[in-house]
Structure formats: structure tokens, C-alpha cells
Amino acid sequence: MEQLYSRLEQLSAARQPVADALASIIYPINTMPPEIMGQIFLEYVAAGARPVSAWPIDEDLKTASEHPDKEGSFKGTSWYVDVRATERGPQALASVCRSWREIVLNLQTLWCRLRMVLAYTEEAENTSILQRWLSRAGDRPLDLDLRKGVLDGRLLDILASYSSQWRTFACMLDVRAPIPHSFASAQDHTPLLTKLTIATGEHHRILNAINTETITVFSNAPCLREVTLYNLALRRITLPWAQLVCLDLYFQSVEECADVLRQTSRLETLSAVLSDPHDDTPPRTTIRLDHLHTLTLSHPMQRNLDILAHLDVPALRYLDIYAVVGWAAERLTALMARSKCQLHSIWLTSAHLAYMYHSDAGITALCAAGAVRNVYLPQVRWPRKDLAAFFARITADSSFLPSMETLCIEQCRPPIPYGAVAEMLHARWSGRGAGSNGIKSFRFTRSARAKDWDIDSDVDLNEPEEMLDIFTSARLAALVEEGLEIDIQP
């Protein structure tokens, strides 16, 4: 028997080179060094991972920081791997063969960016999965996204033990429960943390006022630069505000925002969805933010942009205002005069733009923008005659938006006045030179969603479409031939 076993071992050893040679022909990818295979795996998983922004909010509240126009913004797009991914995750790669499994399980960079859905799953299952991923990440910096569901005490215990590796951390907390001691003990142990997102459930807003416990875990994070707070009262958390460069605040009062902004001397990007103003006390002094280049302000109930009256932002280049009404346009005018800034791009969005333009508030707001280069007007809802008058103003008044290079009107309700558009584009295209670059790009799209047509709009749903005649079509085609970008989707 010993001779037989010895012979089998010899045959097995002789077989292995033949099997390897055959595999190199059938599966040439297996001949690559593990380092190259690991990089291929990483690129494959990253390509399949869905990019995420600061917080998934309503489409109508999309912030300026999400627009592709921004230059030099600190905010970047992150990607995370769903721990339960069955198609393009590390688990799928590890199930192909033994050699791939060995590479995947030892490639720490595949396991250090994880998204975990906590809702509708058992605590024991979540705990097991989280421990498995974190252990495979080794000592790599961790990017953690655990916002889909409220973190419980056991998961917080596990996460706290890895706090020294947190690079980005996003979670949803239950403000009704006390903060576990193990999680609180992570304070002073977050040396790598650069980006933080904390949310509470929408039904927890009232509880913010009841529970006075302060979250201090992140008060001493030397690398922290980006923070997003969703539904969490600002008085409930202590942060190193002075070192932040990017701040997103959702459903916060003007008073609390003002208190925080006085401490954010290095802030470059601010996005704030403001809450109900009933109990707000307006800021008593002007808040100067010398480095702020991107500002987004909105309110879901079309009001409460009072904070505009108290900001001084000399470096502002990108401005996104949601819910612009007459008085907000006046405050915007005052803001621009006070700050003496030069805007690069402006977004004006509102459910009541019909009334805004009827009262010339929209014109007032755009006049305040001065020599802005790019103008974006989403969700336009005024009648066609007002839309035509807007284009006529641009045509006739060279001092109105004199440096405009891009005009984008999206989800527009009324039919497009082709004649007025052609006149406007011809005037601004032919007027380039003499200190003006002229218009370079024009985009116009109609709203296709039924919910966009509110009963409070001045738009006549029975208003006939204006036909594009041969003469106007030829004028537009000639401009395109000369180099003007025109995208009209009626």
C-alpha cells in the first residue's frame, strides 16, 4: 500500500504542471500575478457600486453641490459595496474558484467600503456580517454607510472598536435611546475621520427637543472636513466646527444654523434645508464666511430664507436658491450688494415661479446675479407670455445677464415660444465680443410629469402649441452650424 500511495503522489505531482499549463490556455486570466488580479477585482467591484451623495433626499430638493457644473468643490463622490450584493460584490468573485477566493479574501481594499441595510433584518445576522467584513478589511481606513435603518447597541459596540480606522462614517441614530457607553468611548479615537453623516428618523424631530443628551463622539476628530446632519438638532451634537469646509444641514432652524455658521470660519460649501420658522429668532449680526464658494438654500414649504439677510459671502461663485418668492429676491439682491461677489452659476427653483415672475421678482433676482456666466431655471411654471417676455428682455437689454454663456430651462410647463427664443439666441450669439463671450449653450425641456402641473399655476393647460416654422427653424440651424449648442426638447 505504501508503494501505491507513493506512486499516486508521483502521478499527482506530474499532473499538476500539465493542469496548470492547460488552465493557462483555457483561463489565461489565472496566469496573471495576484497583484494585477486584485486590481482588476477592485475596478470591477467599484464600477458596479452605486455612487452615493451626502444624503438621499427628495428629488425636488436636489442641491447645487450635486450639479456637474461645480469646479473645485471639496465634495467628492464616494462608492460603497452592499454587503449583501450577489452579483458584483466580493462574495460573487470569491465563489468562482479557489484561486480567486484566496485573492479576494486577502484583498483588504475590497472589504473596507461597505454599505449595510439594517431594516427588516435580524440583529444577529447584521452583527455577523458586519464583523466578517470589518475583520477582512484588516487595518485599512474604513468607509462605512449604515444609514438604511437605525443602529442598535450591539452594532454600535462593534463599530466603536474600529473607530481609529473610520474615514467616512454615515449612520442613522435613535434619539429616543441613550448613547451606548461603548460608542461614546470612541471620542478622541477618530484620527482618520474626514466625512461624517448622521441622521435621525423624520418622526424624531420632536424628540430632539425632549432628549437633551449631547453626542460628543466626534468632538475631537482632527481630520474631519465634511459633515451632513439630517433631522438632528444642532444643539444635540458637538463638532469641531472651525475646521469644517463642507456642511450639509437638513431641516434645521435659522437660529441654530446661524449659531453654527459663526463658528465655521473655513467653510467652503454650505447646503441647508431650513425648517419651519415659527419659533426662529433672526440672527442679530452679519455672518461673514470668507471662503464660502457654494451656497444652497431651500425650504420644502417655499418659505424661510431669512438667513440670506444675514450672510456676507465675498467668495461666493455657485448659488442655488430653492423657493424664491418676491421677498427672497429682495434679500438676494441685498446679499449680492453686501458681499460684492462675482457669481459663476446660479440656480433658481420654486413651485411659485409663476407668481415670482409675474411680480418681476425673478428678473430682480437675476439682475442681482450680475455678470453670472451660467443660469439654470428648473421647474419653470409661468405662462408662455411671461416666458416670451423673459426672452425678449434678454434680447433687448444687453445689461441684463451681460456675461451669460449658458441658459438652461428644464421641466418647463408652458410651450416654448420658438420665435422669441430664436431672437434671443441670435442677439446674444451675434453680440459676442466687445468684452462679452456671448451665449454658448441653450437647453430647454418640457415637463413630462403630471404632478408638475399644479392647480395653483398660472399656466393654461389648453394653451395651443407654437409651431416651429421654416424660417425660425432655419435661423436656429444656422446658429448650430456656427457653433452654438442648442438642445430643445418640446
C-alpha positions as CSV (number, residue, x, y, z in Angstrom):
1,M,0.0,0.0,0.0
2,E,2.8,2.4,0.8
3,Q,4.2,1.8,-2.7
4,L,0.8,2.6,-4.2
5,Y,0.4,5.8,-2.2
6,S,3.9,6.8,-3.2
7,R,3.1,6.2,-6.8
8,L,-0.1,8.2,-6.5
9,E,1.8,11.1,-5.1
10,Q,4.3,11.0,-8.0
11,L,1.4,10.9,-10.5
12,S,-0.3,13.8,-8.8
13,A,2.9,15.9,-8.8
14,A,3.4,15.1,-12.5
15,R,-0.2,16.0,-13.3
16,Q,-0.1,19.5,-11.7
17,P,2.2,21.1,-14.3
18,V,0.1,19.7,-17.1
19,A,-3.1,21.0,-15.4
20,D,-1.5,24.4,-14.8
21,A,-0.5,24.6,-18.5
22,L,-3.9,23.7,-19.6
23,A,-5.5,26.2,-17.3
24,S,-3.3,28.9,-18.7
25,I,-4.7,28.2,-22.2
26,I,-8.3,27.9,-21.2
27,Y,-8.2,30.5,-18.4
28,P,-5.4,32.9,-19.3
29,I,-6.5,35.4,-16.6
30,N,-5.3,32.9,-14.0
31,T,-1.7,33.4,-15.2
32,M,-1.7,37.0,-14.1
33,P,0.1,37.9,-10.8
34,P,-2.2,38.2,-7.8
35,E,-1.5,41.9,-7.5
36,I,-2.8,42.5,-11.0
37,M,-5.8,40.3,-10.4
38,G,-6.6,42.2,-7.2
39,Q,-6.5,45.5,-9.0
40,I,-8.9,44.1,-11.7
41,F,-11.2,42.8,-9.0
42,L,-11.2,46.2,-7.3
43,E,-12.0,48.1,-10.5
44,Y,-14.8,45.6,-11.3
45,V,-16.4,46.0,-7.9
46,A,-16.0,49.7,-7.9
47,A,-17.7,50.0,-11.3
48,G,-20.7,48.1,-10.1
49,A,-21.0,50.0,-6.8
50,R,-23.6,52.8,-6.9
51,P,-22.2,56.2,-6.1
52,V,-23.8,58.0,-3.2
53,S,-24.1,61.6,-2.2
54,A,-24.4,63.2,1.2
55,W,-28.0,62.0,1.8
56,P,-30.8,60.6,-0.4
57,I,-33.3,63.4,-0.3
58,D,-36.3,64.3,-2.3
59,E,-35.6,65.0,-6.0
60,D,-37.2,68.4,-5.7
61,L,-34.6,69.4,-3.0
62,K,-31.6,68.4,-5.0
63,T,-28.7,70.7,-4.0
64,A,-26.4,72.7,-6.1
65,S,-23.5,70.6,-4.9
66,E,-24.9,67.7,-7.0
67,H,-24.8,69.6,-10.2
68,P,-22.0,68.8,-12.7
69,D,-21.1,72.4,-13.1
70,K,-19.1,72.8,-9.9
71,E,-15.4,73.5,-10.1
72,G,-13.0,72.9,-7.2
73,S,-15.7,71.7,-4.7
74,F,-14.3,69.8,-1.8
75,K,-17.2,67.3,-2.0
76,G,-16.4,64.1,-4.0
77,T,-18.4,61.1,-5.0
78,S,-18.0,58.1,-2.8
79,W,-18.8,54.5,-3.6
80,Y,-19.7,51.6,-1.3
81,V,-20.3,47.9,-1.7
82,D,-23.5,46.5,-0.5
83,V,-22.6,43.7,2.0
84,R,-25.5,41.6,0.5
85,A,-24.6,42.2,-3.1
86,T,-24.8,38.9,-5.0
87,E,-23.7,40.0,-8.5
88,R,-20.7,42.3,-8.4
89,G,-19.6,42.1,-4.8
90,P,-16.5,40.4,-3.4
91,Q,-18.6,37.3,-2.4
92,A,-19.5,36.7,-6.1
93,L,-15.8,36.9,-7.1
94,A,-14.8,34.6,-4.3
95,S,-17.3,31.9,-5.4
96,V,-15.7,31.5,-8.9
97,C,-12.7,29.3,-7.9
98,R,-10.2,28.6,-5.2
99,S,-7.5,30.9,-6.6
100,W,-9.9,33.8,-6.9
101,R,-11.3,33.2,-3.4
102,E,-7.8,33.3,-2.0
103,I,-7.1,36.6,-3.7
104,V,-10.4,38.2,-2.7
105,L,-10.3,37.2,0.9
106,N,-6.8,38.6,1.3
107,L,-7.5,41.8,-0.6
108,Q,-8.4,44.2,2.2
109,T,-9.3,47.1,-0.1
110,L,-12.3,45.1,-1.3
111,W,-13.8,45.0,2.2
112,C,-13.2,48.4,3.6
113,R,-16.0,50.3,1.8
114,L,-19.3,48.9,2.9
115,R,-23.0,49.8,2.8
116,M,-25.4,47.8,5.1
117,V,-29.2,47.9,5.0
118,L,-30.3,47.3,8.6
119,A,-34.0,47.5,8.2
120,Y,-36.1,44.3,8.1
121,T,-33.1,42.0,9.1
122,E,-32.2,40.2,12.3
123,E,-29.7,41.7,14.7
124,A,-27.7,38.6,14.8
125,E,-27.4,38.5,11.0
126,N,-26.3,42.1,10.9
127,T,-23.8,41.6,13.6
128,S,-22.3,38.5,11.9
129,I,-22.0,40.2,8.5
130,L,-20.5,43.4,9.9
131,Q,-17.9,41.5,11.9
132,R,-16.9,39.4,8.9
133,W,-16.4,42.5,6.6
134,L,-14.5,44.5,9.2
135,S,-12.2,41.7,10.0
136,R,-11.4,41.2,6.3
137,A,-10.6,44.9,5.9
138,G,-7.7,44.5,8.2
139,D,-6.1,47.8,9.2
140,R,-7.3,49.7,6.1
141,P,-9.2,53.0,6.5
142,L,-12.9,52.3,6.6
143,D,-15.7,53.9,4.6
144,L,-19.0,52.9,6.3
145,D,-22.5,53.7,5.2
146,L,-25.2,52.3,7.6
147,R,-28.0,54.8,7.1
148,K,-30.7,52.4,5.9
149,G,-32.1,51.5,9.4
150,V,-31.4,52.6,12.9
151,L,-28.2,51.4,14.5
152,D,-28.7,49.3,17.7
153,G,-26.4,49.0,20.7
154,R,-24.6,45.8,19.6
155,L,-23.7,47.2,16.2
156,L,-22.5,50.4,17.8
157,D,-20.3,48.4,20.1
158,I,-18.7,46.7,17.1
159,L,-18.2,49.9,15.2
160,A,-16.7,51.7,18.2
161,S,-13.9,49.1,18.4
162,Y,-12.9,50.2,14.8
163,S,-13.2,53.9,15.3
164,S,-9.5,54.5,14.8
165,Q,-10.0,53.3,11.2
166,W,-13.1,55.3,10.3
167,R,-12.5,57.5,7.3
168,T,-16.1,58.2,6.3
169,F,-19.0,57.3,8.7
170,A,-22.7,57.5,7.9
171,C,-25.4,56.2,10.2
172,M,-28.9,56.7,11.5
173,L,-29.3,57.0,15.3
174,D,-32.3,56.6,17.5
175,V,-32.5,59.8,19.5
176,R,-35.0,58.2,21.9
177,A,-32.4,55.9,23.3
178,P,-29.3,56.9,25.3
179,I,-26.0,56.7,23.5
180,P,-24.2,53.4,24.4
181,H,-21.1,53.9,26.6
182,S,-19.0,51.8,24.2
183,F,-19.9,54.2,21.3
184,A,-19.3,57.3,23.4
185,S,-15.9,55.9,24.3
186,A,-14.8,56.3,20.7
187,Q,-14.3,60.0,21.5
188,D,-10.7,61.0,20.9
189,H,-10.2,57.9,18.8
190,T,-11.2,59.0,15.3
191,P,-7.9,60.2,13.9
192,L,-8.7,59.4,10.2
193,L,-12.4,60.6,10.1
194,T,-12.8,63.1,7.2
195,K,-16.5,62.8,6.4
196,L,-19.5,62.3,8.8
197,T,-23.2,61.8,8.1
198,I,-25.7,61.4,11.0
199,A,-29.5,61.2,10.6
200,T,-32.5,60.6,12.8
201,G,-35.9,59.4,11.6
202,E,-38.3,62.1,10.4
203,H,-40.6,61.3,13.3
204,H,-37.8,62.0,15.7
205,R,-37.8,65.8,15.1
206,I,-39.9,66.5,18.2
207,L,-37.9,64.1,20.3
208,N,-34.8,66.2,19.5
209,A,-36.3,68.8,21.9
210,I,-37.0,66.3,24.6
211,N,-33.8,64.3,24.7
212,T,-31.0,66.7,25.7
213,E,-28.1,64.2,25.6
214,T,-25.3,65.6,23.5
215,I,-23.3,63.4,21.1
216,T,-19.6,64.2,21.7
217,V,-18.1,61.2,20.0
218,F,-16.8,63.3,17.1
219,S,-15.8,66.4,19.0
220,N,-12.1,65.7,18.6
221,A,-11.7,64.4,15.1
222,P,-8.6,66.3,13.7
223,C,-9.2,65.4,10.0
224,L,-12.9,66.0,9.9
225,R,-13.8,68.3,7.0
226,E,-17.3,67.3,5.7
227,V,-20.5,66.9,7.8
228,T,-24.1,66.1,7.0
229,L,-26.8,66.3,9.7
230,Y,-30.3,65.2,8.8
231,N,-33.1,65.9,11.3
232,L,-30.6,66.1,14.2
233,A,-30.9,69.3,16.2
234,L,-27.5,71.1,16.1
235,R,-27.5,71.6,19.8
236,R,-27.5,67.8,20.2
237,I,-24.0,67.3,18.8
238,T,-20.6,68.7,19.5
239,L,-18.3,69.0,16.5
240,P,-15.0,70.8,15.6
241,W,-17.0,73.4,13.5
242,A,-14.0,75.6,12.9
243,Q,-12.2,73.0,10.8
244,L,-15.1,72.1,8.5
245,V,-15.1,73.0,4.8
246,C,-18.3,71.3,3.7
247,L,-21.6,71.4,5.7
248,D,-25.0,70.0,4.7
249,L,-27.9,70.7,7.1
250,Y,-31.3,69.3,6.6
251,F,-34.4,70.6,8.4
252,Q,-32.6,73.0,10.7
253,S,-33.8,76.3,12.1
254,V,-32.4,79.6,11.0
255,E,-31.4,80.4,14.6
256,E,-29.4,77.1,15.1
257,C,-27.8,77.4,11.6
258,A,-26.7,81.0,12.4
259,D,-25.1,79.9,15.7
260,V,-23.1,77.2,14.0
261,L,-22.1,79.3,11.0
262,R,-20.5,81.8,13.3
263,Q,-18.0,79.0,14.2
264,T,-17.3,77.8,10.7
265,S,-14.7,80.2,9.6
266,R,-13.2,77.9,6.9
267,L,-16.4,76.8,5.3
268,E,-16.3,76.5,1.5
269,T,-19.6,74.7,0.8
270,L,-22.9,75.1,2.6
271,S,-26.2,73.4,1.8
272,A,-29.2,74.0,4.2
273,V,-32.8,72.8,4.0
274,L,-34.4,75.1,6.6
275,S,-37.3,74.1,8.8
276,D,-40.5,75.8,9.9
277,P,-39.7,79.4,11.0
278,H,-42.4,79.8,13.7
279,D,-40.0,79.9,16.6
280,D,-36.9,81.3,14.9
281,T,-35.1,84.3,16.2
282,P,-33.3,86.0,13.3
283,P,-29.5,86.5,13.7
284,R,-28.6,89.8,15.3
285,T,-25.3,90.3,13.4
286,T,-24.0,89.6,9.9
287,I,-22.2,86.3,9.5
288,R,-19.1,86.6,7.2
289,L,-17.9,83.4,5.5
290,D,-14.7,84.4,3.7
291,H,-14.1,81.1,1.9
292,L,-17.7,80.0,1.0
293,H,-17.9,79.4,-2.8
294,T,-21.0,77.3,-2.9
295,L,-24.3,78.0,-1.2
296,T,-27.6,76.1,-1.5
297,L,-30.7,77.2,0.5
298,S,-34.1,75.7,0.3
299,H,-37.3,75.1,2.3
300,P,-39.8,72.4,1.5
301,M,-42.7,74.8,2.2
302,Q,-41.5,77.5,-0.1
303,R,-40.5,80.0,2.6
304,N,-38.0,80.8,5.3
305,L,-34.9,82.0,3.5
306,D,-34.4,84.7,6.2
307,I,-30.7,83.8,6.6
308,L,-30.0,85.4,3.3
309,A,-30.4,88.8,5.0
310,H,-27.6,88.0,7.5
311,L,-24.8,86.5,5.3
312,D,-21.7,88.1,3.8
313,V,-20.0,85.8,1.3
314,P,-17.4,87.6,-0.8
315,A,-16.0,84.4,-2.4
316,L,-19.4,83.0,-3.5
317,R,-19.4,81.6,-7.0
318,Y,-22.2,79.0,-7.1
319,L,-25.7,79.9,-5.7
320,D,-28.7,77.6,-5.6
321,I,-31.9,79.0,-4.2
322,Y,-35.0,76.9,-3.9
323,A,-38.3,78.5,-3.1
324,V,-37.6,82.0,-4.5
325,V,-40.5,84.4,-3.9
326,G,-40.6,88.2,-4.1
327,W,-39.2,89.0,-0.7
328,A,-36.4,86.3,-1.1
329,A,-35.4,88.1,-4.4
330,E,-35.0,91.3,-2.5
331,R,-32.9,89.6,0.1
332,L,-30.8,88.1,-2.6
333,T,-30.2,91.5,-4.1
334,A,-29.1,92.8,-0.7
335,L,-26.8,89.7,-0.2
336,M,-25.1,90.3,-3.6
337,A,-24.6,94.0,-2.8
338,R,-23.3,93.3,0.6
339,S,-20.9,90.5,-0.4
340,K,-19.6,92.1,-3.6
341,C,-19.1,88.6,-5.0
342,Q,-18.9,87.5,-8.6
343,L,-21.2,84.6,-9.4
344,H,-20.2,81.9,-11.8
345,S,-23.5,80.0,-11.8
346,I,-27.0,80.5,-10.4
347,W,-29.9,78.1,-9.9
348,L,-33.4,79.5,-9.2
349,T,-36.1,76.9,-8.4
350,S,-39.5,77.3,-7.0
351,A,-43.0,75.9,-7.1
352,H,-44.3,79.5,-7.3
353,L,-42.1,80.9,-10.1
354,A,-45.3,81.8,-11.9
355,Y,-46.1,84.4,-9.3
356,M,-42.5,85.3,-8.8
357,Y,-42.1,86.3,-12.5
358,H,-45.5,87.9,-12.6
359,S,-44.2,90.4,-10.0
360,D,-40.8,90.7,-11.7
361,A,-39.2,89.2,-8.6
362,G,-37.4,86.7,-10.9
363,I,-36.0,89.5,-13.0
364,T,-34.9,91.2,-9.8
365,A,-33.1,88.0,-8.6
366,L,-31.3,87.6,-11.9
367,C,-30.4,91.3,-12.1
368,A,-28.8,90.7,-8.7
369,A,-26.7,87.9,-10.1
370,G,-24.8,90.5,-12.2
371,A,-22.3,89.1,-14.7
372,V,-23.1,85.5,-13.9
373,R,-22.0,83.0,-16.6
374,N,-24.4,80.1,-16.2
375,V,-28.1,80.4,-15.5
376,Y,-30.2,77.4,-14.5
377,L,-34.0,77.7,-14.1
378,P,-35.5,74.3,-13.2
379,Q,-39.3,73.8,-12.9
380,V,-40.4,77.0,-14.7
381,R,-44.1,77.5,-14.2
382,W,-45.1,80.9,-15.6
383,P,-47.4,81.5,-18.6
384,R,-46.0,81.5,-22.1
385,K,-46.4,85.2,-22.5
386,D,-44.2,85.8,-19.4
387,L,-41.7,83.3,-20.8
388,A,-41.6,85.1,-24.1
389,A,-41.2,88.4,-22.2
390,F,-38.3,87.0,-20.3
391,F,-36.6,86.0,-23.6
392,A,-37.4,89.5,-25.0
393,R,-35.8,91.1,-22.0
394,I,-32.6,89.2,-22.7
395,T,-32.8,90.2,-26.4
396,A,-33.3,93.9,-25.9
397,D,-31.3,94.6,-22.7
398,S,-27.6,93.9,-23.1
399,S,-27.0,94.9,-19.4
400,F,-29.3,92.1,-18.2
401,L,-27.2,89.0,-17.7
402,P,-24.4,90.5,-19.8
403,S,-21.9,87.7,-19.4
404,M,-24.4,84.7,-19.7
405,E,-22.9,81.8,-21.6
406,T,-25.3,79.1,-20.6
407,L,-29.1,79.3,-20.2
408,C,-30.8,76.1,-19.1
409,I,-34.6,75.9,-18.6
410,E,-35.7,72.4,-17.5
411,Q,-39.1,70.9,-16.7
412,C,-40.8,73.9,-18.2
413,R,-44.6,73.9,-18.2
414,P,-45.7,76.2,-21.0
415,P,-45.0,75.5,-24.7
416,I,-41.7,77.0,-25.9
417,P,-42.1,80.4,-27.8
418,Y,-39.8,79.5,-30.7
419,G,-39.8,82.9,-32.2
420,A,-38.7,84.7,-29.0
421,V,-36.0,82.0,-28.4
422,A,-34.6,82.4,-31.9
423,E,-34.5,86.2,-31.5
424,M,-32.8,85.9,-28.1
425,L,-30.2,83.4,-29.2
426,H,-29.4,85.4,-32.4
427,A,-28.9,88.6,-30.4
428,R,-26.7,87.1,-27.8
429,W,-24.7,85.0,-30.2
430,S,-24.1,87.8,-32.6
431,G,-23.3,90.2,-29.7
432,R,-20.3,88.3,-28.6
433,G,-17.1,90.3,-28.5
434,A,-16.5,93.7,-27.0
435,G,-15.9,92.2,-23.6
436,S,-18.6,89.6,-23.9
437,N,-18.2,85.9,-24.8
438,G,-21.9,85.7,-25.9
439,I,-24.1,82.7,-25.2
440,K,-22.6,79.3,-25.9
441,S,-25.3,76.8,-24.8
442,F,-29.1,76.8,-24.6
443,R,-31.2,74.0,-23.3
444,F,-35.0,73.9,-23.0
445,T,-37.1,70.9,-21.8
446,R,-40.8,70.5,-21.1
447,S,-42.1,68.8,-18.0
448,A,-43.4,65.3,-18.7
449,R,-44.7,64.6,-15.2
450,A,-48.3,65.1,-14.5
451,K,-47.6,66.0,-10.9
452,D,-45.8,69.1,-12.1
453,W,-49.0,70.7,-13.2
454,D,-50.4,72.2,-10.0
455,I,-53.8,73.8,-9.8
456,D,-52.2,77.0,-8.4
457,S,-50.1,77.6,-11.5
458,D,-51.0,80.3,-14.0
459,V,-50.2,78.0,-16.9
460,D,-53.2,77.4,-19.2
461,L,-53.3,73.7,-19.9
462,N,-55.3,74.3,-23.1
463,E,-52.8,76.8,-24.5
464,P,-52.0,75.8,-28.0
465,E,-48.5,74.8,-29.0
466,E,-46.5,77.2,-31.1
467,M,-45.4,75.6,-34.3
468,L,-41.8,75.8,-35.4
469,D,-42.0,77.5,-38.8
470,I,-39.4,77.0,-41.5
471,F,-37.9,80.5,-41.1
472,T,-37.3,80.1,-37.3
473,S,-36.0,76.5,-37.8
474,A,-33.5,77.8,-40.4
475,R,-32.3,80.5,-38.0
476,L,-31.7,78.0,-35.2
477,A,-30.0,75.6,-37.6
478,A,-27.7,78.4,-38.8
479,L,-26.7,79.2,-35.2
480,V,-25.9,75.5,-34.6
481,E,-23.8,75.4,-37.7
482,E,-21.8,78.4,-36.4
483,G,-21.1,76.6,-33.1
484,L,-23.9,77.4,-30.7
485,E,-25.1,74.4,-28.7
486,I,-28.9,74.2,-28.8
487,D,-30.9,71.4,-27.1
488,I,-34.7,71.9,-27.3
489,Q,-36.9,69.0,-26.2
490,P,-40.5,70.1,-26.7
